[in-house]
Amino acid sequence: MSTLSMDQPGQADGAPAPPIHETATHAHHFRDRDHEFDAAKMGVWLFLATEVLLFSGLFMYYAAMRYLHPEAFRHGSSLLDWRWGLINTAVLLMSSFTAAAAVRDAQLGRQGWLKLNLLLTCLAGLAFLVIKFVFEYYPKWLAGELPGKYYTYPNWEDPNEVHWWGLYWAATGVHATHVLIGIGLYAWMFVRAFLGYYGPKRYMMVEGTALYWHIVDIVWIFLFPMLYLIH
Amino acid sequence: MAHHAHPPHGHAGHGIESPGAAEAHSHAHTVVPMRVLVLVLMALLGFTFLTVLAASIEQWVSATFDVVIPQWVNVAVALSIAVVKSLLVAAFFMALRYDNPTNALVAFFTVITLAFFLGFTMIDLGNRDAVYAKKAQYIADGGTGYHAAGTTQAQRAREIASQESIDLIARDQPLPKHLAKFCVLEIERFHAQAKELPEYLRTFQARREHLGKNYHDDGHGAHGGHGALARPDHATPNAAVIRSGLTLPELGGKGHSDEHHAPADHHNPADHHTPAPGGDTPAQPAD
């Protein structure tokens, strides 16, 4: 017979402690783990609704300014290289795939694949930012294609092009900030996966972060044609 | 919310497709098959290439056959593909297809809210002309003036450009590129209509011929890095321009002491550096 310690419930006779995702229980104000899971997931969806409304202001600015200054936006858009936009779109789509696969791995308890997919998602997010900063932000910074009073680009063709660059930096900047936060979350989950936090009974963070990552992906799905392709 | 109808305990031993027996009955725990995820990724990448292809084909057709494709075609194709891609992501990657329908409802109302926001703002913008015609007498200097009664955007822009050109030529200043381009176009327009050039265009033409083609090369060349001249002051946020906007004229005057300066002084950052001809002290808008 085993002896149970008050300090370490469930650990008996030197047997290895079960992973956290096996022993965790629901909070006392929920009926059961399902109840807690559903509430948390709906909370994530409500948060995503506010995220969409945050970006909708930028989409609104785009629509209004494009309507008022079509020539400025046409020329501003022609100064972007769609190839970097295309590459970054592919990178983000693939990271969304690995994020969805990570949720699946957690649900099925495949710890090795879970860690791999969390890492790949994190790295894809980093690749997105590196491409963005090295090949887009930095050259535009040097060329003076900056928003507001920092706009010093000499070869503009329409006097309202400063509005285009204001939109470009605000929209891609807010989006890149979201990607950066996502990278942090995936790095954190990668570490926690090694500590046994996620498994079939406990994967809300993996799923919630994946939902967030997908909404960031959807925002980019719209930003890419709006900024790079509509001319 | 059918799964809440289940008893809270004693539901072990349900299907094997769900992770963890304790949660086997819930909609929210469907494992999306790997085959679906891979197919959706392929479709998303395919649509991405399709949207780039569509934009390229459109530009090619427009250039090769010399036809003007209306911009709404471009916008409609690009955004339709984006909507399809988003639906794929939401349905399969975000698993709304399999999820508790409450979450789909949240997503649906988010989209509805977004549609109201975008739709009503665009209705407003699209009907400004009808409103401005009635309010024209209230538009004070400093607003865009694009929609003032009887003035098209092009006419207004031409007025601004010619006034700026007159000011700069009168003070023997180099013209920024956009104004030089404007003057050349105006000269061609007058020649095409076989009209006599106005004074400032004659001056510009003569000076341009005298100085050569680099006349307008401001900001880099002989005229030396005068950043303010490289940008149009009526659209540059950092120009010290008082913008009273769509306010009553008597409200627009607040904040600067000199009431007699000409409107051109508002528009011209160069006025802060160069005295006006004729010995008059140029008006300085107070900050």
Chai-1 contact restraints between the chains, C-beta under 6 A:
chainA,res_idxA,chainB,res_idxB,connection_type,confidence,min_distance_angstrom,max_distance_angstrom,comment,restraint_id
A,R31,B,P8,contact,1.0,0.0,6.0,A-B,restraint_1
A,D32,B,P8,contact,1.0,0.0,6.0,A-B,restraint_2
A,D34,B,E23,contact,1.0,0.0,6.0,A-B,restraint_3
A,D34,B,S26,contact,1.0,0.0,6.0,A-B,restraint_4
A,D38,B,A28,contact,1.0,0.0,6.0,A-B,restraint_5
A,W45,B,N103,contact,1.0,0.0,6.0,A-B,restraint_6
A,W45,B,V106,contact,1.0,0.0,6.0,A-B,restraint_7
A,A49,B,V106,contact,1.0,0.0,6.0,A-B,restraint_8
A,A49,B,T110,contact,1.0,0.0,6.0,A-B,restraint_9
A,V52,B,T110,contact,1.0,0.0,6.0,A-B,restraint_10
A,S56,B,L114,contact,1.0,0.0,6.0,A-B,restraint_11
A,S56,B,F117,contact,1.0,0.0,6.0,A-B,restraint_12
A,M60,B,T121,contact,1.0,0.0,6.0,A-B,restraint_13
A,A64,B,L125,contact,1.0,0.0,6.0,A-B,restraint_14
A,Y67,B,L125,contact,1.0,0.0,6.0,A-B,restraint_15
A,L86,B,V52,contact,1.0,0.0,6.0,A-B,restraint_16
A,T89,B,T48,contact,1.0,0.0,6.0,A-B,restraint_17
A,L93,B,L44,contact,1.0,0.0,6.0,A-B,restraint_18
A,S96,B,F93,contact,1.0,0.0,6.0,A-B,restraint_19
A,F97,B,L41,contact,1.0,0.0,6.0,A-B,restraint_20
A,A100,B,L37,contact,1.0,0.0,6.0,A-B,restraint_21
A,A100,B,F93,contact,1.0,0.0,6.0,A-B,restraint_22
A,R104,B,V31,contact,1.0,0.0,6.0,A-B,restraint_23
A,Q107,B,P19,contact,1.0,0.0,6.0,A-B,restraint_24
A,Q107,B,V31,contact,1.0,0.0,6.0,A-B,restraint_25
A,G148,B,P237,contact,1.0,0.0,6.0,A-B,restraint_26
A,K149,B,P237,contact,1.0,0.0,6.0,A-B,restraint_27
A,K149,B,N238,contact,1.0,0.0,6.0,A-B,restraint_28
A,P154,B,G219,contact,1.0,0.0,6.0,A-B,restraint_29
A,P154,B,A230,contact,1.0,0.0,6.0,A-B,restraint_30
A,P159,B,P232,contact,1.0,0.0,6.0,A-B,restraint_31
A,P159,B,A235,contact,1.0,0.0,6.0,A-B,restraint_32
A,N160,B,A235,contact,1.0,0.0,6.0,A-B,restraint_33
A,P200,B,P19,contact,1.0,0.0,6.0,A-B,restraint_34
A,P200,B,G20,contact,1.0,0.0,6.0,A-B,restraint_35
A,K201,B,G20,contact,1.0,0.0,6.0,A-B,restraint_36
A,L211,B,M94,contact,1.0,0.0,6.0,A-B,restraint_37
A,H214,B,V89,contact,1.0,0.0,6.0,A-B,restraint_38
A,H214,B,F93,contact,1.0,0.0,6.0,A-B,restraint_39
A,H214,B,M94,contact,1.0,0.0,6.0,A-B,restraint_40
A,I218,B,S86,contact,1.0,0.0,6.0,A-B,restraint_41
A,I218,B,V89,contact,1.0,0.0,6.0,A-B,restraint_42
A,I221,B,A82,contact,1.0,0.0,6.0,A-B,restraint_43
A,I221,B,K85,contact,1.0,0.0,6.0,A-B,restraint_44
A,I221,B,S86,contact,1.0,0.0,6.0,A-B,restraint_45
A,F222,B,A82,contact,1.0,0.0,6.0,A-B,restraint_46
A,P225,B,T51,contact,1.0,0.0,6.0,A-B,restraint_47
A,P225,B,A78,contact,1.0,0.0,6.0,A-B,restraint_48
A,P225,B,A82,contact,1.0,0.0,6.0,A-B,restraint_49
A,L229,B,A55,contact,1.0,0.0,6.0,A-B,restraint_50
A,L229,B,A78,contact,1.0,0.0,6.0,A-B,restraint_51
A,I230,B,N74,contact,1.0,0.0,6.0,A-B,restraint_52
A,I230,B,V75,contact,1.0,0.0,6.0,A-B,restraint_53
A,I230,B,A78,contact,1.0,0.0,6.0,A-B,restraint_54
